[in-house]
Amino acid sequence: MEGHLYTKTPRAWEALARPDGLDRRAHTLLLMANGRRSLRELSRLLDEDVHELARRLAAQGYLLDNQTPVLADVDDEAA
């Protein structure tokens, strides 16, 4: 499975310090985006598809798409 990992930008950290500047969904996604979770995992955790919201936040400078492939776990014995 491949996916993109989003990390917070300095602008996101500033926005998180002032939560009244973002709607609740955007604020929650910024809190959860840690550079380790794929959009698929974030969608599962937030119980909604967050792909479009993440793209919008990236376009606004709040998130950085690392474009890092996320590989499925592979059994060491199978390799």
N, CA, C and O of each residue as an XYZ file, in Angstrom:
316
protein
N       0.855     -1.178      0.000
C       0.000      0.000      0.000
C       0.892      1.229      0.000
O       1.883      1.283      0.728
N       0.547      2.201     -0.804
C       1.280      3.454     -0.812
C       0.380      4.564     -0.305
O      -0.843      4.495     -0.428
N       0.988      5.573      0.257
C       0.235      6.721      0.726
C       1.179      7.874      0.959
O       2.397      7.726      0.863
N       0.626      8.995      1.256
C       1.429     10.178      1.516
C       1.375     10.486      2.998
O       0.344     10.321      3.650
N       2.493     10.933      3.512
C       2.597     11.296      4.914
C       2.657     12.814      5.007
O       3.506     13.449      4.382
N       1.772     13.380      5.772
C       1.723     14.831      5.926
C       2.314     15.232      7.269
O       2.056     14.595      8.291
N       3.100     16.285      7.252
C       3.657     16.845      8.475
C       3.208     18.296      8.600
O       2.838     18.940      7.618
N       3.251     18.785      9.817
C       2.860     20.167     10.080
C       3.967     21.121      9.620
O       5.154     20.811      9.715
N       3.560     22.260      9.132
C       4.495     23.333      8.791
C       4.533     24.307      9.969
O       3.706     24.207     10.875
N       5.476     25.243      9.970
C       5.472     26.268     11.022
C       4.138     27.021     11.088
O       3.689     27.408     12.167
N       3.512     27.223      9.928
C       2.204     27.895      9.918
C       1.163     27.067     10.679
O       0.308     27.626     11.367
N       1.234     25.744     10.557
C       0.298     24.879     11.276
C       0.505     24.993     12.782
O      -0.459     25.076     13.542
N       1.764     24.995     13.208
C       2.036     25.121     14.645
C       1.491     26.442     15.183
O       0.955     26.486     16.290
N       1.623     27.503     14.416
C       1.068     28.799     14.828
C      -0.450     28.728     14.918
O      -1.045     29.259     15.857
N      -1.078     28.074     13.945
C      -2.540     27.959     13.935
C      -3.032     27.113     15.105
O      -4.085     27.397     15.677
N      -2.281     26.083     15.460
C      -2.693     25.237     16.579
C      -2.649     25.996     17.901
O      -3.391     25.672     18.829
N      -1.800     26.984     17.990
C      -1.740     27.811     19.197
C      -2.953     28.732     19.304
O      -3.271     29.231     20.384
N      -3.633     28.954     18.163
C      -4.833     29.794     18.122
C      -5.952     29.003     17.449
O      -6.272     29.272     16.291
N      -6.551     28.039     18.137
C      -7.514     27.135     17.500
C      -8.767     27.804     16.956
O      -9.494     27.185     16.179
N      -9.040     29.029     17.331
C     -10.233     29.705     16.816
C     -10.069     30.115     15.354
O     -11.039     30.535     14.724
N      -8.852     30.001     14.798
C      -8.612     30.390     13.417
C      -8.963     29.327     12.395
O      -9.038     29.619     11.201
N      -9.180     28.098     12.841
C      -9.498     26.985     11.944
C     -10.792     26.321     12.377
O     -11.177     26.378     13.545
N     -11.464     25.683     11.411
C     -12.641     24.924     11.823
C     -12.184     23.655     12.549
O     -11.016     23.273     12.487
N     -13.108     23.027     13.222
C     -12.773     21.889     14.087
C     -12.132     20.736     13.316
O     -11.174     20.131     13.796
N     -12.649     20.426     12.129
C     -12.095     19.319     11.335
C     -10.645     19.595     10.963
O      -9.790     18.719     11.090
N     -10.369     20.812     10.503
C      -9.006     21.173     10.111
C      -8.074     21.145     11.320
O      -6.952     20.648     11.229
N      -8.528     21.670     12.434
C      -7.729     21.682     13.654
C      -7.395     20.255     14.089
O      -6.255     19.962     14.448
N      -8.383     19.381     14.057
C      -8.169     17.988     14.452
C      -7.184     17.297     13.521
O      -6.299     16.575     13.981
N      -7.326     17.507     12.224
C      -6.400     16.892     11.275
C      -4.981     17.407     11.498
O      -4.031     16.626     11.446
N      -4.822     18.690     11.742
C      -3.489     19.220     12.017
C      -2.887     18.588     13.266
O      -1.694     18.288     13.299
N      -3.700     18.389     14.281
C      -3.201     17.736     15.493
C      -2.719     16.318     15.213
O      -1.705     15.884     15.759
N      -3.439     15.604     14.368
C      -3.146     14.192     14.112
C      -2.027     13.979     13.091
O      -1.371     12.937     13.109
N      -1.803     14.936     12.214
C      -0.789     14.782     11.159
C       0.599     14.903     11.786
O       1.016     15.984     12.202
N       1.298     13.784     11.844
C       2.592     13.768     12.522
C       3.734     13.281     11.638
O       4.843     13.059     12.123
N       3.473     13.115     10.355
C       4.516     12.639      9.462
C       4.690     11.140      9.461
O       5.515     10.614      8.715
N       3.929     10.442     10.283
C       4.002      8.977     10.360
C       2.720      8.301      9.910
O       2.727      7.129      9.534
N       1.631      9.032      9.948
C       0.332      8.449      9.597
C      -0.025      8.789      8.158
O       0.102      9.935      7.728
N      -0.471      7.781      7.421
C      -0.922      8.006      6.046
C      -2.312      8.635      6.073
O      -2.977      8.654      7.109
N      -2.737      9.147      4.928
C      -4.092      9.700      4.848
C      -5.131      8.625      5.101
O      -6.184      8.899      5.678
N      -4.848      7.417      4.680
C      -5.783      6.313      4.938
C      -5.938      6.097      6.445
O      -7.055      5.944      6.938
N      -4.825      6.084      7.172
C      -4.893      5.902      8.618
C      -5.580      7.089      9.288
O      -6.396      6.905     10.192
N      -5.257      8.295      8.854
C      -5.918      9.471      9.423
C      -7.418      9.433      9.164
O      -8.207      9.794     10.037
N      -7.814      9.001      7.979
C      -9.242      8.885      7.656
C      -9.919      7.885      8.582
O     -11.029      8.126      9.057
N      -9.258      6.771      8.836
C      -9.834      5.769      9.754
C      -9.942      6.325     11.166
O     -10.966      6.153     11.827
N      -8.895      6.987     11.630
C      -8.903      7.531     12.990
C      -9.966      8.607     13.178
O     -10.574      8.707     14.243
N     -10.185      9.408     12.141
C     -11.151     10.502     12.234
C     -12.535     10.112     11.730
O     -13.464     10.919     11.760
N     -12.667      8.877     11.270
C     -13.942      8.321     10.816
C     -14.564      9.130      9.674
O     -15.782      9.297      9.606
N     -13.700      9.630      8.775
C     -14.163     10.331      7.577
C     -13.000     10.433      6.598
O     -11.837     10.360      6.995
N     -13.314     10.600      5.339
C     -12.285     10.754      4.316
C     -11.681     12.151      4.440
O     -12.381     13.151      4.280
N     -10.385     12.219      4.724
C      -9.732     13.508      4.937
C      -8.813     13.902      3.777
O      -8.063     14.872      3.888
N      -8.866     13.159      2.668
C      -7.969     13.435      1.548
C      -8.115     14.868      1.028
O      -7.120     15.575      0.873
N      -9.327     15.289      0.764
C      -9.547     16.636      0.223
C      -9.159     17.705      1.240
O      -8.547     18.710      0.876
N      -9.506     17.503      2.501
C      -9.143     18.459      3.546
C      -7.623     18.570      3.656
O      -7.096     19.674      3.792
N      -6.921     17.457      3.600
C      -5.455     17.481      3.673
C      -4.865     18.227      2.480
O      -3.927     19.010      2.634
N      -5.412     17.987      1.302
C      -4.927     18.703      0.115
C      -5.160     20.211      0.262
O      -4.305     21.020     -0.098
N      -6.325     20.573      0.792
C      -6.636     21.993      0.976
C      -5.687     22.632      2.004
O      -5.188     23.738      1.795
N      -5.449     21.927      3.105
C      -4.544     22.451      4.129
C      -3.107     22.547      3.602
O      -2.372     23.467      3.961
N      -2.716     21.605      2.760
C      -1.382     21.669      2.145
C      -1.298     22.876      1.210
O      -0.294     23.588      1.205
N      -2.341     23.106      0.426
C      -2.359     24.244     -0.497
C      -2.318     25.574      0.261
O      -1.788     26.566     -0.242
N      -2.879     25.587      1.468
C      -2.896     26.802      2.286
C      -1.625     26.953      3.125
O      -1.468     27.941      3.841
N      -0.720     25.975      3.037
C       0.553     26.071      3.742
C       0.575     25.518      5.150
O       1.522     25.772      5.895
N      -0.452     24.763      5.536
C      -0.495     24.194      6.878
C       0.145     22.810      6.962
O       0.681     22.439      8.006
N       0.094     22.055      5.886
C       0.649     20.705      5.860
C       1.654     20.585      4.730
O       1.545     21.247      3.697
N       2.624     19.731      4.951
C       3.624     19.434      3.937
C       3.495     17.964      3.575
O       3.591     17.093      4.439
N       3.278     17.693      2.297
C       3.168     16.320      1.802
C       4.574     15.815      1.524
O       5.240     16.271      0.595
N       5.017     14.868      2.342
C       6.358     14.318      2.176
C       6.469     13.397      0.980
O       7.580     13.077      0.556
N       5.353     12.962      0.427
C       5.306     12.044     -0.709
C       6.196     10.832     -0.475
O       6.919     10.387     -1.367
N       6.128     10.316      0.731
C       6.900      9.145      1.104
C       6.036      7.916      0.945
O       4.929      7.877      1.482
N       6.504      6.905      0.223
C       5.701      5.692      0.110
C       5.594      4.993      1.454
O       6.577      4.871      2.186
N       4.408      4.544      1.764
C       4.159      3.786      2.981
C       3.970      2.347      2.552
O       2.999      2.019      1.869
N       4.882      1.500      2.944
C       4.836      0.110      2.525
C       4.114     -0.729      3.559
O       4.200     -0.471      4.759
N       3.402     -1.734      3.078
C       2.736     -2.667      3.980
C       3.797     -3.475      4.705
O       4.887     -3.695      4.176
N       3.482     -3.918      5.914
C       4.404     -4.764      6.658
C       4.650     -6.052      5.898
O       3.724     -6.666      5.368
N       5.895     -6.447      5.853
C       6.269     -7.678      5.169
C       6.824     -8.633      6.203
O       7.652     -8.257      7.033
N       6.370     -9.857      6.150
C       6.874    -10.883      7.049
C       8.329    -11.162      6.695
O       8.637    -11.469      5.543
N       9.228    -11.059      7.676
C      10.656    -11.253      7.420
C      10.962    -12.620      6.823
O      11.865    -12.744      5.995
N      10.224    -13.642      7.230
C      10.481    -14.985      6.719
C      10.061    -15.117      5.263
O      10.615    -15.939      4.534
N       9.097    -14.326      4.830
C       8.621    -14.405      3.453
C       9.590    -13.710      2.500
O       9.574    -13.975      1.298
N      10.425    -12.829      3.023
C      11.368    -12.079      2.173
C      12.588    -12.888      1.814
O      13.468    -12.397      1.107
